[in-house]
Amino acid sequence: MAATGIYGIAFSPYVGPWVNNVLVLFNTYTLEQVTQLLSPVAKGFPLIATYGQGTFVWQNVPNIQDSNRYNIQAAKNVGLKVSAGCYQQGADPGKDFLNVEWTKTEINYALDQARTHGNVIELVIGNECLWGPDSTQAIVELINYAKSKRAPNFNERTLPVTTRQKWDVLGGVSNATPGYAAMRQALLSLLSACEGFVYANMYAYFDPNIAGQIGRNPNQASFTQAVTNSMNATLAALKSAFSSQKVSTEIRIGETGWPSKGSQPAQPNDFLASTQQAQWHYEAIKNWSVANAIKTFMFEAYDEPWKGSPNGSNSEAFFGIWQANGTSAAPGQYTLRDVKQKYTL
């Protein structure tokens, strides 16, 4: 079992391979396959965090269609609780916009699933989607919408609603730059709307100084020290930002992880990514979470090839603890053979 301190693990079912530069369609994975993917996860974790409810927008009409729609039911099948993510729809970072009405489809479905299956513990509205005051205010509106839709005669009264965002964006509450005032006020409104806690995504892997601190030939002790120092400094900075504005919202870690392969523009040093260092990182975060008494979601359960490139060089595709083995003869077909755990819990 996962050690105390690791609250849960992020999960998405989109695990299929690239085949001739084409990916498996997001509506292809079946309930049976999603349940199969979650079976080993349930042996190591009590809780998964999901990112969406399966909304696909066609001709300006949102419908629940993609395979994220199975996550809550599949989790119930294997005894997992769910932190249910409701993904922002119609997002346009350049215009500081997301479509509130389309995103309500996600919230409505998540609440319906919560009523049906009884294993949802919270709703998390949006992920890394604060680009300015308008998008931030849209998340506030959606959080309040979710609250208004909870049934008074159901456990939804104790089903908290919050969001999951980048730690440094949330830290903007302490940015007193005059031109940032509208965003700062929107962030304060957002944190006030969150019910008790907020999820901050925080990665030592993306610390711009981490490669120099770890070096090319670390041992576990030196690697662990570098990761711990990075996470401590980041958490302290966010706590300081909140404290300076008298924000009492509890900080939880929405994502933290380490890839087993590759590099990417945000972390170009490919020597950092390895299965060994991913293992060390997991062990370091277990201990760090306990030491800081902070609820932490690991990122993530499975490698997701679609997030990377066909040649497999992008580390974004390799944050999983597990790897799915399957084949796809066509974009609308996927056969899941088995899964492989890359390192121990």
GIZICOR-V125935 format. One record per residue. N is the residue number from 1. PHI is phi as a letter, one per 20 degrees, with the letter a starting at -180 (999 if undefined). OMEGA is omega in whole degrees, -180 to 180 (999 if undefined). Layout:
n->{N/N}
phi->{PHI/PHI}
omega->{OMEGA/OMEGA}
//
This chain:
n->{1/2/3/4/5/6/7/8/9/10/11/12/13/14/15/16/17/18/19/20/21/22/23/24/25/26/27/28/29/30/31/32/33/34/35/36/37/38/39/40/41/42/43/44/45/46/47/48/49/50/51/52/53/54/55/56/57/58/59/60/61/62/63/64/65/66/67/68/69/70/71/72/73/74/75/76/77/78/79/80/81/82/83/84/85/86/87/88/89/90/91/92/93/94/95/96/97/98/99/100/101/102/103/104/105/106/107/108/109/110/111/112/113/114/115/116/117/118/119/120/121/122/123/124/125/126/127/128/129/130/131/132/133/134/135/136/137/138/139/140/141/142/143/144/145/146/147/148/149/150/151/152/153/154/155/156/157/158/159/160/161/162/163/164/165/166/167/168/169/170/171/172/173/174/175/176/177/178/179/180/181/182/183/184/185/186/187/188/189/190/191/192/193/194/195/196/197/198/199/200/201/202/203/204/205/206/207/208/209/210/211/212/213/214/215/216/217/218/219/220/221/222/223/224/225/226/227/228/229/230/231/232/233/234/235/236/237/238/239/240/241/242/243/244/245/246/247/248/249/250/251/252/253/254/255/256/257/258/259/260/261/262/263/264/265/266/267/268/269/270/271/272/273/274/275/276/277/278/279/280/281/282/283/284/285/286/287/288/289/290/291/292/293/294/295/296/297/298/299/300/301/302/303/304/305/306/307/308/309/310/311/312/313/314/315/316/317/318/319/320/321/322/323/324/325/326/327/328/329/330/331/332/333/334/335/336/337/338/339/340/341/342/343/344/345}
phi->{999/f/f/g/o/e/f/a/b/f/b/b/e/e/d/f/e/f/c/l/m/c/d/f/f/f/d/e/f/e/g/f/f/f/f/f/f/e/g/f/f/f/f/d/b/e/b/d/d/d/d/a/d/n/f/c/e/c/l/m/c/e/c/f/c/f/f/g/f/e/g/f/f/f/f/f/g/d/n/e/e/c/e/e/e/d/e/f/d/m/f/c/g/f/d/l/c/b/e/f/f/f/f/g/g/f/f/f/f/f/f/f/f/f/f/f/d/m/d/e/d/a/d/d/e/n/b/l/c/d/d/r/f/f/f/f/f/f/f/g/f/f/f/f/f/f/f/f/e/f/f/f/d/c/f/f/f/d/e/f/c/b/b/c/b/f/f/f/f/f/f/f/g/d/e/e/g/g/f/e/g/f/f/f/f/f/f/f/f/f/f/f/f/f/e/n/b/c/e/d/e/b/c/f/g/e/f/f/d/f/f/f/f/e/m/e/c/f/d/f/f/f/f/f/f/f/f/f/f/f/f/f/f/f/f/f/f/f/f/f/f/f/f/f/d/l/e/d/g/f/e/c/e/f/b/b/a/b/e/e/a/n/b/a/g/f/b/f/e/f/f/f/e/a/f/f/f/f/f/f/f/g/f/f/f/g/f/f/f/f/f/e/l/c/f/c/e/f/d/b/f/c/g/c/g/f/f/d/d/g/e/m/e/e/f/g/e/c/e/f/e/d/c/e/d/a/c/c/e/b/g/e/c/b/d/e/e/a/c/c/e/e/b/e/e}
omega->{176/-177/174/-178/173/-174/-179/-176/179/-178/169/-174/-172/-168/-174/-175/165/175/-178/178/179/-179/175/180/-174/179/-172/-173/-175/175/179/180/179/176/178/179/-176/-177/178/179/-178/179/-177/-175/177/-166/172/171/179/-173/-179/-178/174/-179/171/-177/179/-179/176/177/179/177/174/-171/-175/-168/169/-180/-179/-169/-174/179/179/177/177/-179/-176/174/-179/168/-175/164/-166/178/176/-169/179/-177/178/-174/175/-177/-178/179/-179/-171/163/-173/-176/-176/178/-177/176/176/178/-178/-180/-179/180/178/177/178/178/180/-176/-169/172/-177/177/-178/-179/173/179/-172/176/179/178/-173/177/-177/-179/-176/-178/178/179/179/176/177/175/180/-178/175/180/176/180/178/-177/-177/177/-178/-179/-177/-177/-179/180/176/178/177/-173/180/-179/178/180/-173/178/-175/-176/175/177/179/178/177/-179/-180/-176/177/-176/-179/-179/-171/-179/179/179/180/178/178/178/177/180/-178/175/-180/179/-174/172/-175/176/178/178/176/-168/-174/169/-179/-178/173/-177/-179/-169/-179/179/-179/-180/-179/-174/-176/-178/164/-175/-178/-179/176/-179/180/-180/179/-180/179/-179/-179/178/-178/-180/179/179/180/-180/178/179/178/179/-176/-178/179/180/175/-177/-179/179/176/170/-179/-179/178/161/-176/-177/-177/179/-175/167/177/177/-178/-179/175/-173/-176/-175/180/179/-173/175/177/179/-178/174/177/179/-179/179/-179/179/-178/174/-178/-180/-179/178/-177/-178/-180/-176/180/-169/171/173/174/2/-177/-173/166/178/-175/-177/-179/-178/-178/-179/-179/175/-176/-175/-175/-180/-178/-168/178/-174/168/177/174/177/175/-178/-178/179/179/-180/-177/-179/-180/174/176/178/-179/-178/178/-180/175/-173/176/-171/179/999}
//
